[in-house]
Amino acid sequence: SVDRVLRLLVVTPDMHRVHHSVIIRETNSNFGFNFPWWDRLFGTYRDQPAAGHLGMTIGLSHYRRSERLTLVRLLLLPFTGRPGRYSLDSIGLDPEQSVKDRLKKKE
């Protein structure tokens, strides 16, 4: 397909969409916004979401609840802390394996 060829040169919307998945190994992937080479170089490239694009759940769980999406809450969001942050220890890895674990194995 055209998307598959374009992915060699630029980050396509389908490629970047994987980054918004609720599955942590997919969330911690496809960070690029222009060029796909960085994700391929650093091992954070994911070709497709595990459930496929149509079956993939997108977004942080606490922002999928309608009570969190009122105009007032969204306007106050920058001033209310950072709910839903996650550790970047597992970037590009499966959730069971963290960067720290991988470094220990190399020692």
N, CA, C and O atoms as a GROMACS GRO file, in nm:
protein
  428
    1SER      N    1   0.084  -0.119   0.000
    1SER     CA    2   0.000   0.000   0.000
    1SER      C    3   0.088   0.125   0.000
    1SER      O    4   0.208   0.119   0.024
    2VAL      N    5   0.026   0.237  -0.027
    2VAL     CA    6   0.097   0.365  -0.029
    2VAL      C    7   0.153   0.395   0.110
    2VAL      O    8   0.265   0.444   0.121
    3ASP      N    9   0.077   0.367   0.215
    3ASP     CA   10   0.122   0.394   0.352
    3ASP      C   11   0.252   0.318   0.382
    3ASP      O   12   0.342   0.374   0.443
    4ARG      N   13   0.261   0.194   0.342
    4ARG     CA   14   0.380   0.112   0.369
    4ARG      C   15   0.504   0.172   0.302
    4ARG      O   16   0.612   0.171   0.361
    5VAL      N   17   0.489   0.223   0.182
    5VAL     CA   18   0.602   0.285   0.112
    5VAL      C   19   0.638   0.418   0.177
    5VAL      O   20   0.755   0.447   0.199
    6LEU      N   21   0.537   0.497   0.209
    6LEU     CA   22   0.562   0.628   0.272
    6LEU      C   23   0.633   0.615   0.407
    6LEU      O   24   0.713   0.701   0.443
    7ARG      N   25   0.605   0.507   0.481
    7ARG     CA   26   0.667   0.485   0.612
    7ARG      C   27   0.819   0.476   0.606
    7ARG      O   28   0.887   0.495   0.707
    8LEU      N   29   0.872   0.449   0.490
    8LEU     CA   30   1.017   0.444   0.474
    8LEU      C   31   1.077   0.585   0.472
    8LEU      O   32   1.196   0.602   0.499
    9LEU      N   33   0.994   0.685   0.440
    9LEU     CA   34   1.043   0.822   0.425
    9LEU      C   35   0.991   0.918   0.531
    9LEU      O   36   1.065   1.004   0.579
   10VAL      N   37   0.865   0.904   0.567
   10VAL     CA   38   0.802   0.996   0.662
   10VAL      C   39   0.714   0.918   0.760
   10VAL      O   40   0.678   0.803   0.735
   11VAL      N   41   0.681   0.982   0.870
   11VAL     CA   42   0.587   0.924   0.967
   11VAL      C   43   0.446   0.949   0.915
   11VAL      O   44   0.407   1.063   0.893
   12THR      N   45   0.371   0.843   0.896
   12THR     CA   46   0.234   0.855   0.848
   12THR      C   47   0.138   0.859   0.967
   12THR      O   48   0.175   0.818   1.077
   13PRO      N   49   0.016   0.910   0.948
   13PRO     CA   50  -0.081   0.911   1.057
   13PRO      C   51  -0.106   0.771   1.116
   13PRO      O   52  -0.117   0.757   1.238
   14ASP      N   53  -0.116   0.668   1.031
   14ASP     CA   54  -0.137   0.532   1.082
   14ASP      C   55  -0.020   0.486   1.167
   14ASP      O   56  -0.038   0.419   1.268
   15MET      N   57   0.100   0.522   1.126
   15MET     CA   58   0.219   0.483   1.203
   15MET      C   59   0.219   0.552   1.339
   15MET      O   60   0.246   0.489   1.441
   16HIS      N   61   0.191   0.682   1.341
   16HIS     CA   62   0.195   0.756   1.468
   16HIS      C   63   0.078   0.718   1.559
   16HIS      O   64   0.092   0.722   1.681
   17ARG      N   65  -0.036   0.681   1.502
   17ARG     CA   66  -0.154   0.646   1.581
   17ARG      C   67  -0.124   0.534   1.681
   17ARG      O   68  -0.180   0.532   1.791
   18VAL      N   69  -0.035   0.442   1.645
   18VAL     CA   70   0.002   0.332   1.735
   18VAL      C   71   0.053   0.388   1.868
   18VAL      O   72   0.031   0.327   1.972
   19HIS      N   73   0.120   0.503   1.865
   19HIS     CA   74   0.175   0.569   1.984
   19HIS      C   75   0.065   0.605   2.085
   19HIS      O   76   0.094   0.621   2.204
   20HIS      N   77  -0.058   0.619   2.041
   20HIS     CA   78  -0.168   0.660   2.129
   20HIS      C   79  -0.248   0.542   2.185
   20HIS      O   80  -0.351   0.562   2.248
   21SER      N   81  -0.201   0.421   2.163
   21SER     CA   82  -0.265   0.300   2.214
   21SER      C   83  -0.257   0.294   2.366
   21SER      O   84  -0.168   0.353   2.426
   22VAL      N   85  -0.349   0.222   2.428
   22VAL     CA   86  -0.346   0.202   2.574
   22VAL      C   87  -0.248   0.092   2.614
   22VAL      O   88  -0.216   0.079   2.732
   23ILE      N   89  -0.202   0.013   2.519
   23ILE     CA   90  -0.104  -0.093   2.549
   23ILE      C   91   0.033  -0.028   2.562
   23ILE      O   92   0.080   0.036   2.469
   24ILE      N   93   0.096  -0.044   2.677
   24ILE     CA   94   0.217   0.031   2.711
   24ILE      C   95   0.328   0.013   2.609
   24ILE      O   96   0.397   0.110   2.577
   25ARG      N   97   0.349  -0.107   2.556
   25ARG     CA   98   0.458  -0.126   2.459
   25ARG      C   99   0.426  -0.054   2.328
   25ARG      O  100   0.518  -0.022   2.252
   26GLU      N  101   0.299  -0.028   2.301
   26GLU     CA  102   0.261   0.050   2.183
   26GLU      C  103   0.267   0.199   2.213
   26GLU      O  104   0.307   0.279   2.128
   27THR      N  105   0.225   0.237   2.334
   27THR     CA  106   0.234   0.377   2.375
   27THR      C  107   0.379   0.424   2.370
   27THR      O  108   0.407   0.536   2.326
   28ASN      N  109   0.470   0.339   2.414
   28ASN     CA  110   0.612   0.373   2.416
   28ASN      C  111   0.679   0.336   2.284
   28ASN      O  112   0.784   0.273   2.282
   29SER      N  113   0.616   0.376   2.176
   29SER     CA  114   0.671   0.348   2.043
   29SER      C  115   0.632   0.460   1.948
   29SER      O  116   0.550   0.546   1.981
   30ASN      N  117   0.692   0.459   1.831
   30ASN     CA  118   0.658   0.551   1.723
   30ASN      C  119   0.650   0.697   1.770
   30ASN      O  120   0.548   0.764   1.751
   31PHE      N  121   0.756   0.743   1.832
   31PHE     CA  122   0.762   0.879   1.884
   31PHE      C  123   0.783   0.983   1.773
   31PHE      O  124   0.747   1.100   1.791
   32GLY      N  125   0.839   0.943   1.662
   32GLY     CA  126   0.874   1.036   1.555
   32GLY      C  127   0.754   1.114   1.504
   32GLY      O  128   0.642   1.064   1.504
   33PHE      N  129   0.780   1.237   1.458
   33PHE     CA  130   0.672   1.316   1.400
   33PHE      C  131   0.703   1.355   1.256
   33PHE      O  132   0.612   1.399   1.185
   34ASN      N  133   0.826   1.342   1.211
   34ASN     CA  134   0.861   1.369   1.072
   34ASN      C  135   0.924   1.248   1.006
   34ASN      O  136   0.877   1.198   0.903
   35PHE      N  137   1.033   1.201   1.066
   35PHE     CA  138   1.111   1.094   1.005
   35PHE      C  139   1.102   0.965   1.087
   35PHE      O  140   1.114   0.970   1.210
   36PRO      N  141   1.082   0.852   1.022
   36PRO     CA  142   1.068   0.725   1.093
   36PRO      C  143   1.200   0.662   1.135
   36PRO      O  144   1.202   0.565   1.210
   37TRP      N  145   1.310   0.717   1.087
   37TRP     CA  146   1.440   0.653   1.110
   37TRP      C  147   1.477   0.648   1.257
   37TRP      O  148   1.540   0.552   1.301
   38TRP      N  149   1.438   0.749   1.334
   38TRP     CA  150   1.476   0.752   1.476
   38TRP      C  151   1.414   0.634   1.551
   38TRP      O  152   1.482   0.569   1.630
   39ASP      N  153   1.288   0.608   1.527
   39ASP     CA  154   1.222   0.494   1.594
   39ASP      C  155   1.285   0.362   1.552
   39ASP      O  156   1.301   0.272   1.634
   40ARG      N  157   1.320   0.350   1.429
   40ARG     CA  158   1.384   0.227   1.382
   40ARG      C  159   1.523   0.213   1.444
   40ARG      O  160   1.563   0.104   1.485
   41LEU      N  161   1.597   0.324   1.452
   41LEU     CA  162   1.732   0.324   1.508
   41LEU      C  163   1.732   0.288   1.656
   41LEU      O  164   1.816   0.211   1.701
   42PHE      N  165   1.637   0.344   1.732
   42PHE     CA  166   1.634   0.324   1.877
   42PHE      C  167   1.543   0.209   1.922
   42PHE      O  168   1.524   0.190   2.042
   43GLY      N  169   1.488   0.134   1.828
   43GLY     CA  170   1.409   0.017   1.863
   43GLY      C  171   1.270   0.047   1.914
   43GLY      O  172   1.210  -0.036   1.983
   44THR      N  173   1.217   0.165   1.883
   44THR     CA  174   1.084   0.200   1.930
   44THR      C  175   0.979   0.196   1.819
   44THR      O  176   0.867   0.242   1.838
   45TYR      N  177   1.014   0.140   1.705
   45TYR     CA  178   0.920   0.131   1.594
   45TYR      C  179   0.827   0.012   1.610
   45TYR      O  180   0.872  -0.099   1.637
   46ARG      N  181   0.696   0.035   1.594
   46ARG     CA  182   0.595  -0.071   1.591
   46ARG      C  183   0.518  -0.055   1.460
   46ARG      O  184   0.463   0.051   1.432
   47ASP      N  185   0.515  -0.159   1.382
   47ASP     CA  186   0.451  -0.154   1.252
   47ASP      C  187   0.300  -0.137   1.264
   47ASP      O  188   0.242  -0.048   1.202
   48GLN      N  189   0.236  -0.222   1.343
   48GLN     CA  190   0.091  -0.222   1.358
   48GLN      C  191   0.054  -0.245   1.504
   48GLN      O  192   0.129  -0.310   1.576
   49PRO      N  193  -0.061  -0.192   1.549
   49PRO     CA  194  -0.106  -0.225   1.684
   49PRO      C  195  -0.148  -0.372   1.691
   49PRO      O  196  -0.192  -0.429   1.591
   50ALA      N  197  -0.134  -0.432   1.807
   50ALA     CA  198  -0.166  -0.574   1.824
   50ALA      C  199  -0.310  -0.606   1.784
   50ALA      O  200  -0.336  -0.711   1.724
   51ALA      N  201  -0.403  -0.517   1.815
   51ALA     CA  202  -0.544  -0.540   1.784
   51ALA      C  203  -0.584  -0.484   1.648
   51ALA      O  204  -0.702  -0.488   1.613
   52GLY      N  205  -0.489  -0.434   1.572
   52GLY     CA  206  -0.522  -0.369   1.445
   52GLY      C  207  -0.573  -0.228   1.470
   52GLY      O  208  -0.613  -0.196   1.582
   53HIS      N  209  -0.571  -0.145   1.369
   53HIS     CA  210  -0.612  -0.006   1.388
   53HIS      C  211  -0.759   0.008   1.428
   53HIS      O  212  -0.793   0.095   1.507
   54LEU      N  213  -0.844  -0.078   1.375
   54LEU     CA  214  -0.987  -0.069   1.409
   54LEU      C  215  -1.017  -0.121   1.549
   54LEU      O  216  -1.112  -0.076   1.612
   55GLY      N  217  -0.937  -0.215   1.598
   55GLY     CA  218  -0.961  -0.273   1.730
   55GLY      C  219  -0.884  -0.207   1.842
   55GLY      O  220  -0.902  -0.242   1.959
   56MET      N  221  -0.798  -0.112   1.809
   56MET     CA  222  -0.710  -0.049   1.908
   56MET      C  223  -0.788   0.052   1.993
   56MET      O  224  -0.869   0.129   1.942
   57THR      N  225  -0.763   0.049   2.125
   57THR     CA  226  -0.819   0.149   2.215
   57THR      C  227  -0.717   0.261   2.228
   57THR      O  228  -0.599   0.236   2.253
   58ILE      N  229  -0.763   0.384   2.212
   58ILE     CA  230  -0.674   0.499   2.212
   58ILE      C  231  -0.696   0.582   2.337
   58ILE      O  232  -0.809   0.597   2.383
   59GLY      N  233  -0.587   0.635   2.392
   59GLY     CA  234  -0.596   0.735   2.498
   59GLY      C  235  -0.576   0.681   2.638
   59GLY      O  236  -0.589   0.562   2.664
   60LEU      N  237  -0.545   0.774   2.727
   60LEU     CA  238  -0.528   0.742   2.869
   60LEU      C  239  -0.665   0.713   2.929
   60LEU      O  240  -0.762   0.783   2.900
   61SER      N  241  -0.673   0.611   3.013
   61SER     CA  242  -0.803   0.566   3.065
   61SER      C  243  -0.879   0.677   3.137
   61SER      O  244  -1.000   0.689   3.120
   62HIS      N  245  -0.810   0.758   3.218
   62HIS     CA  246  -0.881   0.861   3.293
   62HIS      C  247  -0.929   0.976   3.204
   62HIS      O  248  -1.008   1.058   3.250
   63TYR      N  249  -0.884   0.984   3.080
   63TYR     CA  250  -0.936   1.086   2.989
   63TYR      C  251  -1.039   1.030   2.893
   63TYR      O  252  -1.089   1.102   2.806
   64ARG      N  253  -1.072   0.903   2.906
   64ARG     CA  254  -1.180   0.846   2.825
   64ARG      C  255  -1.313   0.854   2.899
   64ARG      O  256  -1.418   0.825   2.840
   65ARG      N  257  -1.310   0.893   3.026
   65ARG     CA  258  -1.435   0.907   3.103
   65ARG      C  259  -1.492   1.047   3.079
   65ARG      O  260  -1.420   1.146   3.089
   66SER      N  261  -1.619   1.054   3.047
   66SER     CA  262  -1.681   1.182   3.008
   66SER      C  263  -1.674   1.287   3.118
   66SER      O  264  -1.668   1.406   3.087
   67GLU      N  265  -1.677   1.246   3.246
   67GLU     CA  266  -1.671   1.347   3.353
   67GLU      C  267  -1.536   1.419   3.357
   67GLU      O  268  -1.526   1.528   3.414
   68ARG      N  269  -1.435   1.361   3.298
   68ARG     CA  270  -1.302   1.425   3.292
   68ARG      C  271  -1.288   1.519   3.173
   68ARG      O  272  -1.190   1.593   3.163
   69LEU      N  273  -1.383   1.518   3.083
   69LEU     CA  274  -1.370   1.592   2.959
   69LEU      C  275  -1.456   1.717   2.952
   69LEU      O  276  -1.487   1.765   2.843
   70THR      N  277  -1.494   1.772   3.066
   70THR     CA  278  -1.570   1.896   3.064
   70THR      C  279  -1.476   2.011   3.030
   70THR      O  280  -1.354   2.001   3.049
   71LEU      N  281  -1.530   2.118   2.979
   71LEU     CA  282  -1.449   2.234   2.940
   71LEU      C  283  -1.369   2.287   3.058
   71LEU      O  284  -1.250   2.317   3.044
   72VAL      N  285  -1.432   2.298   3.175
   72VAL     CA  286  -1.363   2.351   3.294
   72VAL      C  287  -1.245   2.261   3.332
   72VAL      O  288  -1.136   2.311   3.357
   73ARG      N  289  -1.267   2.131   3.336
   73ARG     CA  290  -1.156   2.038   3.372
   73ARG      C  291  -1.042   2.046   3.272
   73ARG      O  292  -0.925   2.043   3.311
   74LEU      N  293  -1.074   2.055   3.145
   74LEU     CA  294  -0.969   2.063   3.044
   74LEU      C  295  -0.891   2.193   3.054
   74LEU      O  296  -0.770   2.195   3.034
   75LEU      N  297  -0.960   2.302   3.086
   75LEU     CA  298  -0.890   2.431   3.103
   75LEU      C  299  -0.802   2.432   3.228
   75LEU      O  300  -0.699   2.498   3.230
   76LEU      N  301  -0.843   2.359   3.332
   76LEU     CA  302  -0.766   2.353   3.456
   76LEU      C  303  -0.654   2.249   3.452
   76LEU      O  304  -0.567   2.249   3.539
   77LEU      N  305  -0.656   2.163   3.354
   77LEU     CA  306  -0.560   2.053   3.347
   77LEU      C  307  -0.413   2.095   3.363
   77LEU      O  308  -0.341   2.028   3.437
   78PRO      N  309  -0.367   2.200   3.299
   78PRO     CA  310  -0.225   2.237   3.316
   78PRO      C  311  -0.188   2.275   3.460
   78PRO      O  312  -0.070   2.275   3.495
   79PHE      N  313  -0.286   2.306   3.542
   79PHE     CA  314  -0.259   2.353   3.678
   79PHE      C  315  -0.288   2.249   3.786
   79PHE      O  316  -0.273   2.277   3.905
   80THR      N  317  -0.331   2.129   3.746
   80THR     CA  318  -0.376   2.030   3.845
   80THR      C  319  -0.285   1.909   3.858
   80THR      O  320  -0.330   1.804   3.903
   81GLY      N  321  -0.163   1.921   3.822
   81GLY     CA  322  -0.073   1.806   3.833
   81GLY      C  323  -0.075   1.726   3.705
   81GLY      O  324  -0.125   1.772   3.602
   82ARG      N  325  -0.022   1.607   3.713
   82ARG     CA  326  -0.009   1.526   3.592
   82ARG      C  327  -0.060   1.384   3.615
   82ARG      O  328   0.020   1.291   3.626
   83PRO      N  329  -0.190   1.364   3.622
   83PRO     CA  330  -0.241   1.229   3.640
   83PRO      C  331  -0.210   1.143   3.518
   83PRO      O  332  -0.209   1.190   3.405
   84GLY      N  333  -0.184   1.017   3.544
   84GLY     CA  334  -0.166   0.924   3.435
   84GLY      C  335  -0.026   0.919   3.378
   84GLY      O  336  -0.004   0.855   3.275
   85ARG      N  337   0.068   0.982   3.442
   85ARG     CA  338   0.206   0.972   3.393
   85ARG      C  339   0.253   0.829   3.412
   85ARG      O  340   0.208   0.759   3.503
   86TYR      N  341   0.341   0.786   3.328
   86TYR     CA  342   0.394   0.652   3.340
   86TYR      C  343   0.545   0.658   3.323
   86TYR      O  344   0.599   0.752   3.266
   87SER      N  345   0.608   0.558   3.372
   87SER     CA  346   0.754   0.551   3.368
   87SER      C  347   0.802   0.529   3.225
   87SER      O  348   0.746   0.449   3.151
   88LEU      N  349   0.907   0.600   3.189
   88LEU     CA  350   0.967   0.580   3.058
   88LEU      C  351   1.070   0.469   3.060
   88LEU      O  352   1.143   0.450   2.962
   89ASP      N  353   1.078   0.395   3.172
   89ASP     CA  354   1.172   0.283   3.183
   89ASP      C  355   1.148   0.177   3.076
   89ASP      O  356   1.240   0.104   3.039
   90SER      N  357   1.026   0.168   3.027
   90SER     CA  358   0.995   0.058   2.935
   90SER      C  359   0.979   0.104   2.792
   90SER      O  360   0.912   0.037   2.713
   91ILE      N  361   1.038   0.216   2.755
   91ILE     CA  362   1.026   0.266   2.618
   91ILE      C  363   1.073   0.160   2.519
   91ILE      O  364   1.184   0.108   2.528
   92GLY      N  365   0.986   0.129   2.426
   92GLY     CA  366   1.020   0.036   2.320
   92GLY      C  367   1.028  -0.109   2.363
   92GLY      O  368   1.058  -0.195   2.280
   93LEU      N  369   1.001  -0.138   2.488
   93LEU     CA  370   1.012  -0.275   2.538
   93LEU      C  371   0.876  -0.328   2.576
   93LEU      O  372   0.779  -0.253   2.584
   94ASP      N  373   0.869  -0.456   2.598
   94ASP     CA  374   0.747  -0.512   2.652
   94ASP      C  375   0.736  -0.469   2.797
   94ASP      O  376   0.838  -0.446   2.862
   95PRO      N  377   0.613  -0.457   2.851
   95PRO     CA  378   0.596  -0.407   2.988
   95PRO      C  379   0.674  -0.485   3.093
   95PRO      O  380   0.716  -0.428   3.193
   96GLU      N  381   0.692  -0.615   3.070
   96GLU     CA  382   0.760  -0.697   3.170
   96GLU      C  383   0.910  -0.667   3.175
   96GLU      O  384   0.977  -0.702   3.272
   97GLN      N  385   0.960  -0.604   3.074
   97GLN     CA  386   1.104  -0.580   3.066
   97GLN      C  387   1.131  -0.430   3.069
   97GLN      O  388   1.084  -0.357   2.981
   98SER      N  389   1.204  -0.383   3.167
   98SER     CA  390   1.237  -0.241   3.175
   98SER      C  391   1.379  -0.219   3.127
   98SER      O  392   1.456  -0.314   3.111
   99VAL      N  393   1.414  -0.095   3.105
   99VAL     CA  394   1.550  -0.060   3.066
   99VAL      C  395   1.647  -0.106   3.173
   99VAL      O  396   1.755  -0.158   3.142
  100LYS      N  397   1.611  -0.088   3.300
  100LYS     CA  398   1.698  -0.131   3.411
  100LYS      C  399   1.724  -0.281   3.404
  100LYS      O  400   1.838  -0.325   3.423
  101ASP      N  401   1.620  -0.360   3.378
  101ASP     CA  402   1.635  -0.506   3.366
  101ASP      C  403   1.729  -0.541   3.251
  101ASP      O  404   1.814  -0.629   3.264
  102ARG      N  405   1.711  -0.472   3.141
  102ARG     CA  406   1.794  -0.500   3.024
  102ARG      C  407   1.941  -0.466   3.050
  102ARG      O  408   2.030  -0.539   3.007
  103LEU      N  409   1.965  -0.356   3.122
  103LEU     CA  410   2.102  -0.318   3.155
  103LEU      C  411   2.166  -0.418   3.250
  103LEU      O  412   2.284  -0.448   3.238
  104LYS      N  413   2.087  -0.471   3.346
  104LYS     CA  414   2.139  -0.571   3.439
  104LYS      C  415   2.184  -0.696   3.365
  104LYS      O  416   2.286  -0.757   3.400
  105LYS      N  417   2.109  -0.735   3.262
  105LYS     CA  418   2.143  -0.855   3.185
  105LYS      C  419   2.276  -0.837   3.111
  105LYS      O  420   2.348  -0.934   3.089
  106LYS      N  421   2.307  -0.712   3.072
  106LYS     CA  422   2.430  -0.686   2.997
  106LYS      C  423   2.553  -0.690   3.087
  106LYS      O  424   2.664  -0.712   3.039
  107GLU      N  425   2.534  -0.669   3.219
  107GLU     CA  426   2.648  -0.665   3.312
  107GLU      C  427   2.710  -0.800   3.334
  107GLU      O  428   2.806  -0.812   3.409
   0.00000   0.00000   0.00000
